[in-house]
Amino acid sequence: MLSTAKNHAFFFFCSAILFICAGTFELSGHDFQRLAQFVIGVLSVLTLYWYSVKGLNTSVFKLGIKAAFLCILMGGILSSLAAHQPLWAFTELSVLLLCSAIASAFAQQRLIHGVQLDRLFIGFVVFICTIKTLQFLSATVAAFLTSTSTLDTDLLLEGFSNKRFYGQFQTFTLPLLALPLLLVPARRSIKAAIFILLSLWWMIAITGGTRGTWLGMAAAVIVAFCLGRAGRNWAGWQLAAASAGLLLFLLLFSLLPAWLGIEISNFAGERLNTSLSARERLWQQAWTMIQERPLLGFGPMHFADIWNPVGAHPHQAILQWASEWGVPSTLCVAGMAGYGLVVTGLLLRKKAHSQEPVDLMRLCLFASLVGALTQAMVDGVIVMPYSQLWLAIIVGWLLALHERQIPAVSSNCVLDRMWLACLLLAAGLILYTILRDFPHLEDLRQQSGQSFGGPFLPRFWLQGIIAHPPE
């Protein structure tokens, strides 16, 4: 047991941080999750440095992918230098580098420790979803037992600054929860318990009313269904659990309240519409920015440098990247993402009849990534710190599981040290930003409220607007 804890210390530390900042304790919300992202990023850099010293670092990228990433990095540096507020632009670039470090560290961990780490990871996902489900159910029971005549479902979703951020977390975890249901050796009692948990997790996703989660999971189910037998089994379990979750939702938040004479506020059924929720204004601003500066964009994070009352980011990943980093950088990112998705999809088709845990794990991770990328087309998945953490972990794990024609080889020592130096600089800049802002966040929020008014618009911090107040 002690040996296992020592070998997986990085994983256990990161899991503990993810658990704490998901709202189980007081340290939750956007700003604390940004701190958690920084801590996990620093742990990842230290882990990569340790592997480099021990000669354990392995390269998981092909030369073409490395070249594309270098182009993105150089484009980001040029865009940041030309930005209105270079310090904020380099801060956003540093967040990207730390996310890359997190993905690399988890990939290295999986390559070294193998299938045992898969079991620990899925066990952690089951654990954190169970805790969040119990938290939701206890809040629901407490709400029904009070004498109030109105029940606000938004108040049942604890631990996140916005229920959409909760929905993003569910988009990552719903696909992963189905893995034990696909494993043939799993006992029937375990499968029954997991199906109940998955159904309840779906009920919470429906109650939250986050349409991006519904859209992302719909896309994941459709794509998985096209990937052969294993994908169809996964899609079948998800549809069954979603149906059970919908029935539970109708029972708890429609039939029971009607019988008790309780009015439901923020009912999820009201979200069944085609409204863009003012996203069209954000998309129009992003499109205007792209037209004005197509090559380098306005600079990373600089959508938030042009104030609007709706959002500090466009709620659309492609428009955000193009308006801030430029069209060439966007094409590089889209090319890398598309290549990874196609290659992984083809591998899943090839392994469609496999019952090996590693192949089923790859399927669930792929579905999670498809769902998240789909949601990123209408939501801030690539902006929110907790979602960025999960995205980095999912990508890193998929990289580690990918089959290669030749084994992963040790990375070049000089390039390895240069990469670590970049990561240390990125961590240092984010640390500077935290030390500068975090003790004064409340004052900064009040100043922003006096200057601009309106609600908080999250970006790096919960109040993410970086535009200077009008004279």
C-alpha positions as CSV (number, residue, x, y, z in Angstrom):
1,M,0.0,0.0,0.0
2,L,2.8,2.4,1.0
3,S,4.7,1.6,-2.2
4,T,1.6,2.2,-4.3
5,A,1.0,5.6,-2.6
6,K,4.6,6.6,-3.3
7,N,4.6,5.5,-6.9
8,H,1.4,7.4,-7.6
9,A,2.0,10.4,-5.4
10,F,1.5,12.8,-8.3
11,F,-1.8,11.3,-9.2
12,F,-3.1,11.2,-5.6
13,F,-2.1,14.9,-5.0
14,C,-3.8,16.0,-8.2
15,S,-6.9,13.9,-7.4
16,A,-7.2,15.5,-3.9
17,I,-7.0,19.0,-5.4
18,L,-9.6,18.2,-8.0
19,F,-11.8,16.8,-5.3
20,I,-11.5,19.7,-3.0
21,C,-12.1,22.4,-5.6
22,A,-15.1,20.7,-7.0
23,G,-17.1,22.1,-4.1
24,T,-16.9,19.5,-1.5
25,F,-15.4,22.0,0.8
26,E,-15.4,25.8,1.1
27,L,-12.5,26.1,-1.4
28,S,-14.6,26.1,-4.5
29,G,-15.6,28.6,-7.2
30,H,-13.9,30.0,-10.2
31,D,-11.0,31.8,-8.4
32,F,-10.0,28.9,-6.2
33,Q,-10.2,26.6,-9.1
34,R,-7.8,28.9,-10.9
35,L,-5.4,28.5,-7.9
36,A,-5.9,24.7,-8.1
37,Q,-5.0,24.7,-11.7
38,F,-1.8,26.5,-11.0
39,V,-0.9,24.1,-8.2
40,I,-1.5,21.1,-10.4
41,G,0.4,22.8,-13.2
42,V,3.4,23.3,-10.9
43,L,3.2,19.7,-9.7
44,S,3.2,18.7,-13.4
45,V,6.3,20.7,-14.2
46,L,8.1,19.3,-11.2
47,T,7.1,15.8,-12.3
48,L,8.4,16.3,-15.8
49,Y,11.6,17.7,-14.4
50,W,12.0,14.6,-12.2
51,Y,11.4,12.3,-15.1
52,S,13.9,14.3,-17.2
53,V,16.6,14.0,-14.5
54,K,16.0,10.2,-14.2
55,G,16.0,9.8,-18.0
56,L,12.4,8.6,-18.0
57,N,10.9,11.3,-20.2
58,T,9.4,9.8,-23.4
59,S,8.2,11.6,-26.5
60,V,4.5,11.0,-27.3
61,F,4.3,13.3,-30.2
62,K,5.3,12.9,-33.9
63,L,7.6,15.4,-35.5
64,G,4.8,17.1,-37.4
65,I,2.7,17.6,-34.2
66,K,5.8,19.2,-32.5
67,A,6.3,21.5,-35.5
68,A,2.6,22.6,-35.4
69,F,2.8,23.2,-31.7
70,L,6.0,25.3,-32.1
71,C,4.2,27.4,-34.7
72,I,1.3,27.9,-32.3
73,L,3.7,28.9,-29.6
74,M,5.7,31.3,-31.7
75,G,2.4,32.8,-33.1
76,G,1.2,33.3,-29.5
77,I,4.4,35.1,-28.6
78,L,4.2,37.4,-31.6
79,S,0.5,38.0,-30.9
80,S,1.2,38.8,-27.3
81,L,3.9,41.2,-28.1
82,A,1.6,43.1,-30.4
83,A,-1.3,43.1,-28.0
84,H,-2.8,46.1,-26.2
85,Q,-1.9,44.5,-22.8
86,P,1.0,42.2,-23.4
87,L,1.2,41.0,-19.7
88,W,-2.3,39.7,-19.8
89,A,-1.7,38.1,-23.2
90,F,1.4,36.3,-22.0
91,T,-0.5,35.2,-18.9
92,E,-3.1,33.5,-21.2
93,L,-0.2,31.9,-23.2
94,S,1.3,30.7,-19.9
95,V,-2.1,29.0,-19.0
96,L,-1.8,27.1,-22.3
97,L,1.7,26.0,-21.5
98,L,0.7,24.8,-18.0
99,C,-2.2,22.9,-19.5
100,S,0.3,21.3,-21.9
101,A,2.5,20.4,-18.9
102,I,-0.5,18.8,-17.1
103,A,-1.3,16.7,-20.2
104,S,2.3,15.7,-20.6
105,A,2.7,14.7,-17.0
106,F,-0.4,12.6,-16.9
107,A,0.7,11.0,-20.2
108,Q,4.1,10.1,-18.7
109,Q,2.4,8.8,-15.6
110,R,0.2,6.5,-17.6
111,L,3.0,5.3,-19.8
112,I,5.1,4.4,-16.7
113,H,2.4,2.9,-14.4
114,G,0.1,1.2,-17.0
115,V,-3.3,-0.3,-16.5
116,Q,-3.2,0.1,-12.7
117,L,-3.5,3.9,-13.1
118,D,-6.5,3.4,-15.4
119,R,-8.3,1.7,-12.5
120,L,-7.3,4.4,-10.1
121,F,-8.5,7.1,-12.4
122,I,-11.9,5.6,-13.0
123,G,-12.2,4.9,-9.3
124,F,-11.6,8.6,-8.6
125,V,-14.2,9.6,-11.2
126,V,-16.8,7.3,-9.6
127,F,-15.8,8.6,-6.2
128,I,-16.1,12.3,-7.0
129,C,-19.4,11.9,-8.9
130,T,-20.8,9.9,-6.0
131,I,-19.9,12.7,-3.6
132,K,-21.4,15.3,-5.9
133,T,-24.6,13.2,-6.3
134,L,-25.0,12.8,-2.6
135,Q,-24.5,16.5,-2.2
136,F,-27.2,17.2,-4.7
137,L,-29.6,14.7,-3.2
138,S,-29.1,16.0,0.3
139,A,-29.8,19.5,-0.9
140,T,-32.9,18.4,-2.7
141,V,-34.3,16.6,0.4
142,A,-33.5,19.6,2.5
143,A,-35.3,21.8,0.0
144,F,-38.4,19.7,0.0
145,L,-38.5,19.5,3.8
146,T,-38.5,23.3,4.3
147,S,-41.8,25.2,4.4
148,T,-40.9,27.4,1.4
149,S,-43.4,27.4,-1.5
150,T,-40.7,27.7,-4.2
151,L,-37.8,25.5,-5.0
152,D,-34.9,27.0,-7.0
153,T,-33.1,24.1,-8.8
154,D,-30.0,26.3,-9.4
155,L,-29.4,26.4,-5.6
156,L,-29.0,22.6,-5.6
157,L,-25.9,22.7,-7.9
158,E,-23.1,23.5,-5.4
159,G,-19.4,24.0,-5.9
160,F,-19.2,26.0,-9.1
161,S,-19.6,29.8,-9.8
162,N,-22.0,29.0,-12.6
163,K,-24.2,26.0,-13.3
164,R,-22.7,25.9,-16.8
165,F,-19.3,25.1,-15.3
166,Y,-20.9,22.3,-13.4
167,G,-22.4,21.1,-16.7
168,Q,-18.9,21.2,-18.4
169,F,-17.6,18.9,-15.6
170,Q,-20.5,16.5,-16.2
171,T,-19.7,16.4,-20.0
172,F,-16.2,15.2,-19.1
173,T,-17.4,12.6,-16.5
174,L,-20.6,11.2,-18.0
175,P,-18.8,9.2,-20.7
176,L,-16.2,7.9,-18.2
177,L,-18.8,6.6,-15.7
178,A,-20.0,4.1,-18.3
179,L,-16.6,2.2,-18.4
180,P,-17.4,-0.3,-15.6
181,L,-20.7,-1.2,-17.4
182,L,-18.6,-2.2,-20.5
183,L,-16.2,-4.5,-18.6
184,V,-17.2,-8.1,-18.9
185,P,-15.5,-9.3,-15.7
186,A,-17.3,-6.7,-13.6
187,R,-19.8,-8.2,-11.0
188,R,-23.5,-7.6,-11.6
189,S,-23.9,-5.8,-8.3
190,I,-21.1,-3.4,-9.3
191,K,-22.7,-2.8,-12.7
192,A,-26.1,-2.1,-11.0
193,A,-24.6,0.4,-8.6
194,I,-22.7,2.2,-11.5
195,F,-25.9,2.3,-13.6
196,I,-27.8,3.9,-10.7
197,L,-25.0,6.5,-10.3
198,L,-24.9,7.2,-14.0
199,S,-28.7,7.6,-14.1
200,L,-28.5,10.0,-11.1
201,W,-25.7,11.9,-12.7
202,W,-27.8,12.2,-15.9
203,M,-30.7,13.5,-13.7
204,I,-28.5,16.2,-12.3
205,A,-27.3,17.1,-15.9
206,I,-30.9,17.5,-16.9
207,T,-31.8,19.4,-13.8
208,G,-29.0,21.9,-14.4
209,G,-30.4,22.8,-17.8
210,T,-27.0,23.3,-19.5
211,R,-27.9,22.8,-23.1
212,G,-24.2,22.6,-24.0
213,T,-23.9,19.4,-22.0
214,W,-27.0,17.9,-23.7
215,L,-25.5,18.9,-27.1
216,G,-22.1,17.5,-26.3
217,M,-23.4,14.2,-25.0
218,A,-25.7,13.9,-28.1
219,A,-22.7,14.3,-30.3
220,A,-20.6,11.8,-28.3
221,V,-23.4,9.2,-28.5
222,I,-23.8,9.7,-32.3
223,V,-20.0,9.5,-32.9
224,A,-19.6,6.4,-30.6
225,F,-22.5,4.7,-32.3
226,C,-20.5,4.9,-35.6
227,L,-17.4,3.3,-34.1
228,G,-18.6,-0.3,-34.1
229,R,-19.8,-2.8,-31.5
230,A,-18.1,-1.3,-28.4
231,G,-19.2,2.2,-29.3
232,R,-22.8,1.0,-29.7
233,N,-22.7,-0.7,-26.4
234,W,-21.4,2.5,-24.8
235,A,-24.1,4.6,-26.5
236,G,-26.8,2.1,-25.4
237,W,-25.8,2.4,-21.8
238,Q,-25.8,6.2,-22.0
239,L,-29.2,6.3,-23.6
240,A,-30.6,3.9,-21.0
241,A,-29.2,6.0,-18.2
242,A,-30.3,9.2,-19.7
243,S,-33.9,7.8,-20.0
244,A,-33.8,6.7,-16.4
245,G,-32.4,10.1,-15.4
246,L,-35.2,11.9,-17.3
247,L,-37.8,9.8,-15.5
248,L,-36.2,10.6,-12.1
249,F,-36.1,14.3,-13.0
250,L,-39.8,14.3,-13.9
251,L,-40.7,12.5,-10.7
252,L,-38.7,14.8,-8.4
253,F,-39.1,18.1,-10.1
254,S,-42.5,17.9,-11.8
255,L,-44.9,15.3,-10.3
256,L,-43.8,15.5,-6.7
257,P,-43.7,19.3,-6.5
258,A,-47.2,19.5,-8.2
259,W,-48.5,17.0,-5.6
260,L,-46.9,19.0,-2.7
261,G,-48.0,22.4,-4.1
262,I,-44.4,23.6,-4.6
263,E,-43.4,25.9,-7.5
264,I,-40.2,25.0,-9.3
265,S,-37.9,27.9,-10.3
266,N,-35.4,27.6,-13.1
267,F,-37.1,24.4,-14.4
268,A,-35.0,22.6,-17.0
269,G,-37.9,22.3,-19.4
270,E,-37.8,26.1,-19.9
271,R,-34.4,25.6,-21.5
272,L,-35.8,23.6,-24.4
273,N,-35.5,26.4,-26.9
274,T,-33.2,27.6,-29.7
275,S,-32.3,30.9,-28.0
276,L,-28.6,31.8,-28.3
277,S,-28.7,33.6,-24.9
278,A,-27.1,36.7,-26.4
279,R,-24.2,34.6,-27.9
280,E,-24.9,36.2,-31.2
281,R,-23.6,39.5,-29.8
282,L,-20.4,37.8,-28.7
283,W,-19.9,36.0,-32.0
284,Q,-20.4,39.3,-33.9
285,Q,-17.7,41.0,-31.8
286,A,-15.3,38.0,-32.4
287,W,-16.0,38.1,-36.1
288,T,-15.3,41.9,-36.3
289,M,-12.0,41.3,-34.4
290,I,-11.1,38.6,-36.9
291,Q,-11.8,40.9,-39.8
292,E,-9.7,43.6,-38.3
293,R,-6.6,41.5,-37.4
294,P,-6.7,38.1,-39.2
295,L,-3.0,37.2,-38.9
296,L,-2.1,37.6,-35.2
297,G,-5.5,38.5,-33.7
298,F,-5.8,41.0,-30.9
299,G,-3.7,38.9,-28.5
300,P,-4.5,36.0,-26.1
301,M,-7.2,37.0,-23.6
302,H,-7.9,40.2,-25.5
303,F,-11.6,39.5,-26.3
304,A,-11.9,40.5,-22.6
305,D,-10.1,43.8,-23.4
306,I,-13.1,45.0,-25.4
307,W,-15.9,45.5,-22.9
308,N,-19.4,44.2,-23.5
309,P,-22.2,43.4,-21.0
310,V,-22.5,39.7,-22.1
311,G,-19.2,37.9,-21.7
312,A,-15.4,38.1,-21.5
313,H,-15.1,35.3,-24.1
314,P,-17.1,34.4,-27.2
315,H,-18.5,31.1,-25.9
316,Q,-17.2,29.6,-29.1
317,A,-13.7,28.0,-29.2
318,I,-12.9,28.6,-32.9
319,L,-14.1,32.2,-32.9
320,Q,-12.2,32.8,-29.7
321,W,-8.9,31.4,-30.9
322,A,-9.2,33.2,-34.3
323,S,-10.0,36.6,-32.8
324,E,-7.3,36.4,-30.2
325,W,-4.5,34.3,-31.7
326,G,-5.2,34.8,-35.4
327,V,-6.4,32.7,-38.3
328,P,-3.1,30.9,-39.0
329,S,-2.8,29.7,-35.4
330,T,-6.5,28.6,-35.4
331,L,-5.8,26.5,-38.5
332,C,-2.8,24.9,-36.8
333,V,-4.9,24.1,-33.7
334,A,-7.8,22.8,-35.7
335,G,-5.4,20.6,-37.8
336,M,-3.9,19.1,-34.7
337,A,-7.2,18.4,-33.1
338,G,-8.7,17.0,-36.3
339,Y,-5.7,14.7,-36.8
340,G,-5.9,13.4,-33.3
341,L,-9.6,12.8,-33.5
342,V,-9.4,11.0,-36.9
343,V,-6.5,8.8,-35.9
344,T,-8.1,7.8,-32.6
345,G,-11.5,7.2,-34.3
346,L,-9.8,4.9,-36.8
347,L,-8.1,3.0,-34.0
348,L,-11.4,2.6,-32.2
349,R,-13.0,1.2,-35.3
350,K,-10.1,-1.2,-35.6
351,K,-10.7,-2.3,-32.0
352,A,-14.5,-2.3,-32.2
353,H,-14.8,-5.9,-31.0
354,S,-12.1,-5.8,-28.4
355,Q,-13.1,-6.4,-24.7
356,E,-9.7,-5.3,-23.4
357,P,-10.0,-2.7,-20.6
358,V,-7.5,-0.5,-22.3
359,D,-9.5,-0.3,-25.5
360,L,-12.7,0.4,-23.6
361,M,-10.9,3.1,-21.6
362,R,-9.8,4.7,-24.8
363,L,-13.4,4.7,-26.1
364,C,-14.7,6.4,-23.0
365,L,-11.9,9.0,-23.1
366,F,-12.6,9.7,-26.7
367,A,-16.3,10.1,-26.1
368,S,-15.5,12.5,-23.3
369,L,-13.3,14.5,-25.6
370,V,-15.8,14.6,-28.4
371,G,-18.5,15.8,-26.0
372,A,-16.3,18.5,-24.5
373,L,-15.1,19.8,-27.9
374,T,-18.7,19.9,-29.1
375,Q,-19.7,21.9,-26.0
376,A,-16.8,24.2,-26.6
377,M,-18.6,25.4,-29.8
378,V,-21.3,27.0,-27.6
379,D,-19.7,27.4,-24.2
380,G,-16.4,28.3,-22.4
381,V,-14.9,24.9,-22.0
382,I,-11.4,26.1,-23.1
383,V,-11.7,29.1,-20.7
384,M,-12.8,27.8,-17.3
385,P,-10.0,26.6,-15.1
386,Y,-11.7,23.4,-13.9
387,S,-12.7,22.4,-17.4
388,Q,-9.2,23.2,-18.7
389,L,-7.8,20.8,-16.0
390,W,-10.1,18.0,-17.1
391,L,-9.5,18.7,-20.8
392,A,-5.7,18.5,-20.2
393,I,-6.0,15.2,-18.3
394,I,-8.3,13.6,-20.9
395,V,-6.0,14.6,-23.8
396,G,-2.9,13.4,-21.9
397,W,-4.5,10.0,-21.0
398,L,-5.5,9.5,-24.7
399,L,-2.0,10.3,-25.8
400,A,-0.6,7.7,-23.5
401,L,-3.1,5.0,-24.7
402,H,-2.5,5.7,-28.4
403,E,-0.9,2.7,-30.2
404,R,2.3,3.5,-32.0
405,Q,4.2,1.6,-34.7
406,I,7.4,2.2,-32.8
407,P,7.8,2.5,-29.0
408,A,7.9,6.0,-27.5
409,V,11.5,7.0,-27.3
410,S,13.4,9.3,-24.9
411,S,13.1,12.9,-25.9
412,N,16.1,15.1,-27.0
413,C,17.9,16.3,-23.9
414,V,18.5,19.9,-25.1
415,L,15.0,20.3,-26.4
416,D,13.7,18.8,-23.2
417,R,15.5,21.3,-21.0
418,M,14.4,24.2,-23.3
419,W,10.8,23.0,-22.9
420,L,11.1,22.8,-19.1
421,A,12.5,26.3,-19.1
422,C,9.5,27.6,-21.0
423,L,7.2,25.8,-18.5
424,L,9.0,27.3,-15.5
425,L,8.7,30.8,-17.1
426,A,5.0,30.2,-17.6
427,A,4.5,29.1,-14.0
428,G,6.5,32.1,-12.8
429,L,4.3,34.5,-14.7
430,I,1.1,32.9,-13.4
431,L,2.5,33.0,-9.9
432,Y,3.2,36.7,-10.3
433,T,-0.4,37.3,-11.5
434,I,-1.8,35.4,-8.5
435,L,0.3,37.2,-6.0
436,R,-0.5,40.6,-7.6
437,D,-4.3,40.1,-7.8
438,F,-5.6,37.4,-5.5
439,P,-5.3,39.4,-2.2
440,H,-7.2,42.3,-3.8
441,L,-9.8,40.4,-5.8
442,E,-12.7,41.8,-3.9
443,D,-11.5,45.4,-4.4
444,L,-10.9,44.7,-8.1
445,R,-14.5,43.4,-8.4
446,Q,-15.9,46.5,-6.8
447,Q,-13.8,48.7,-9.0
448,S,-15.0,46.8,-12.1
449,G,-18.6,47.0,-10.9
450,Q,-18.4,50.7,-10.5
451,S,-16.7,51.2,-13.9
452,F,-18.7,48.8,-16.0
453,G,-21.7,47.5,-13.9
454,G,-23.4,44.3,-14.7
455,P,-22.7,40.7,-13.6
456,F,-19.3,39.1,-13.2
457,L,-17.9,38.0,-16.6
458,P,-15.4,35.2,-15.9
459,R,-12.0,34.8,-17.7
460,F,-8.8,34.4,-15.8
461,W,-10.6,35.5,-12.6
462,L,-14.3,35.4,-11.9
463,Q,-14.4,39.1,-12.9
464,G,-12.5,38.6,-16.1
465,I,-12.8,41.9,-17.9
466,I,-9.3,43.4,-18.5
467,A,-10.4,46.5,-20.4
468,H,-9.4,49.8,-18.9
469,P,-12.3,51.8,-17.4
470,P,-13.6,54.6,-19.5
471,E,-12.2,58.0,-18.8
